């Protein structure tokens, strides 16, 4: 199992071109590094089957862990999600995608 960083592109006043996305593969963990609460995640599902990505929070309250946040992605659609507050998801956001579907992941920092 490998840790794969999701590419994050900084938005500027000159415009932005997204980086080449990572495509999910079964068994890998996907991470948003240096999360500052200003990151948006792009999830592209180019298949004919609906899918999802779980975002895993790191916050605990009185010893209880928060449940993961599931982002659903319809078939043949692109979904944007975020931002991810660092006090809930930390500076490294862990993503757990549907193992049955190859999704493309990319990000923007606004």
ABEGO torsion letter per residue (X at the ends): XBBBBBBBBBBBAAEBBBBBBBBBBBGBBBBBBGBAGABBBBBBBABABBBBBBBBBABBBGGBBBBBBBBBBBBGBBBBBOBBBAAAAEABBBBBBBAABBBBBBBBBX
